[in-house]
Amino acid sequence: MSRRTTPPDLEGYRFVEFLGEGGFADVYKYEQIGRFVAVKVLHSNLGTDNQSAFEAEAHMMGKLSEHPNVVSIYGAGR
């Protein structure tokens, strides 16, 4: 059974397509000011442990985003 989330309506971003799903989130492709970005959306039925893991991942990726082999994080939120 698929747990796919609905692509969020994000101001300044245009939804392009669904990219894939993982254990606790779906990933969507959006366009923002002439570049493509990936937006990761948590599945709504997750507990607080997975929410905390997701937030920790976002913070870690933000710290590493200047490395040439790591994707840049432009923002995180609800």
Residue pairs with C-beta under 8 A, 6 or more apart in sequence:
2 21
3 21
3 26
3 43
3 45
4 18
4 21
4 26
5 25
5 26
5 41
5 42
5 43
5 44
7 15
7 18
7 28
7 39
7 41
8 39
8 41
9 15
10 30
10 39
12 32
12 33
13 30
13 31
13 32
13 37
13 39
14 30
14 31
14 32
15 28
15 29
15 30
16 28
16 29
16 30
16 31
16 36
17 28
17 29
18 26
18 27
18 28
18 29
19 27
19 28
19 29
19 38
20 26
20 27
21 27
24 42
24 43
24 46
24 50
24 53
24 54
25 40
25 41
25 42
25 43
25 54
26 40
26 41
26 43
27 38
27 39
27 40
27 41
28 38
28 39
28 41
29 36
29 37
29 38
29 39
30 36
30 37
30 38
30 39
31 37
32 74
37 74
38 71
40 54
42 50
42 51
42 54
55 76
58 73
58 76
61 70
61 71
61 73
62 73
62 76
64 70
65 71
65 72
65 73
66 72
